Amino acid sequence: MTELWRALGVLAAGLLLAGATARAGEKSMMHCFAFTVIETATDEDWQAFRAATDAMPKKIKSIKRVWHGKLLRPLNQFNARGERNQRQHGVCMEFSTQGEEALKAYAADPYHAEWMKAYEKVRKPGTTTYDILGE
């Protein structure tokens, strides 16, 4: 569990540094998640995922920016049976608004379903997800 908090801290610090050029008092929201890759995903699958993720700010009006890539330090999680699940990649999306309504609108957007088709080819089900509200 300590490793998870350390990795989340590193990711959050990176997001803060990346947001240093943002205006003070920005009221946006960062929606972030780490995932476990499918080992058999092809280069074509990864290219499609990257392209679909990069297109999100153009396709979904509430998304301002996206970041995606390998985690500097993978997150190790253990289930109740003690089996390890390692998250190796992550995505962060900056939303122009905050809260549950923003997430519901994002999930309901037609492009989200199209993006999920590419995402599901590179990741195992389940993510470690959190949202940061700008203050």
Secondary structure, DSSP 8 states (H G I E B T S, - for coil): -HHHHHHHHHHHHHHHHHGGGS-TT---EEEEEEEEE-TT--HHHHHHHHHHHHTHHHHSTTEEEEEEEEEEEEEEEE-TT--EEEEEEEEEEEESS-SHHHHHHHHHSHHHHHHHHHHTTTEEEEEEEEEEE--
